[in-house]
Amino acid sequence: MAWKKVLLQDDASFSKGGVVLSPTGAINVIIWRAPFACTVTAVKGYRVGGTGATINARKNGNLNHLASDLSLTNADDWIDGGAVQNTGYSAGDKLEIMITSVSGSPNQVAVQVDFSRG
């Protein structure tokens, strides 16, 4: 009898991201090298403390995924960046999370990038 793996919808979706503790200004952090082809489906951010922060994410150091930086106006709330661009990743492409500004000394700023494979 031959066995065949059946992919469920959740198997094709995954997320990559990171948290910067007590950011004092803009910072870009390389967090992942794609081992296979995939597509960005969303960029989301989260802020703990402070009065504000803006975030983005980019591919290969120069292709932002959001046309405009996402303002994290509400603390302790995941905020979706809406429409994404530069979405296609090939094996070997790198992902950077970006904190583009902060105000009021946030304790943590998280950036999450959602992907689909296949």
N, C-alpha and C positions, 0 to 999 in steps of 0.2 A: 504494500500500500504506500503510495506517495503522499507526503505531507506538504502542504503549501501554507505559507504564512499569509494570513489575511490582515491587511492593515485597516485598523479602525481609524476614524477621522482624527482622533486625538493623537495617534501615532505620527501623523503628518504635520502636526503643529507643535512648535516648541518656542521657548523664550530664552534670550540671553540678556544679561544686564549686570548692573553693579550699583554699589552704594558708596558715596564719598562722605566720609565723616568730617564734620565741622569745616566745610569748605569756606575759604576766605575770599575767593575770587574765581575767575574763569579757569577751568582745567579740562583737558581732554585726556581720556584714559583708553588705551587699546585694551580690549577685553577678550577678543575672540578672533581666531582664524578659521574661516569656513572650510570644513573638510569635504564639502559636497555642494552642489548647486541648490539654492533655496531662494525664497522670495520674502522680503519684508512686508508684513501686513499691518503693523501698527507700531507706534512709539508712544510710550506712556511715562509719566513722571510722578514722583511722590516726594513730599517735603515734610520733615519733622522740625518744628521750631522755626525761629526766625520770622521774617515778615514777607519774604518772597525769594524766588529763584526762577531762572529760566534755563531750559535744557534743550538739547537736540541730540542727534546721533548721526554718524556718517560712515560711509564706506570708503576705504582706501585713502583716508586723509583729506579728501576734498569734495566728496559727494554727499551733501547733507540729505537726510531722510525727511526732514520737515522743511517746507519752503520758508517758514518763519519760526523762530525759536518759540517753544511752548512755555508760557508763563504759569508757574505753579502758584496760583493766587490763594488757594485754600490749603492750609496745613492738614496733614493726616488724611489725605484724600487722593486716590489715584486719579490722575487726569490724563485723558487720551488726547493725543496731538492731532487727530483727524487724518486728513489725506496725506499719504506718504509718496515719496518720489525716489528715484534712483534705487529701485527695489530689487533688482536682479543681482544675486551673488553667485559667483563661480568659485570652485575650489581654489583656495589660496587667498581670497579677498579677506581684508581685515575689517573688523567692526570697532569703532570708537564710540564711547559715550562721552557726552559733552555737557558740562555745566558752564553756561555762557555768562551768567551773572548771579549774584546773591545779594540779599539785603537782610539786615536784622539778625545776622549770625545764626543761620540754621544749624541744627545739630546733625542732620543727615539729609542728603538729597539722593534719591534713587532714580535711575533711568532703566527702563525695560524695553527691549525691542522684540516684538513677536514676529515669528517666521512661519512659513509653510514650506514643506518639502514635497516635491513631486508635482 
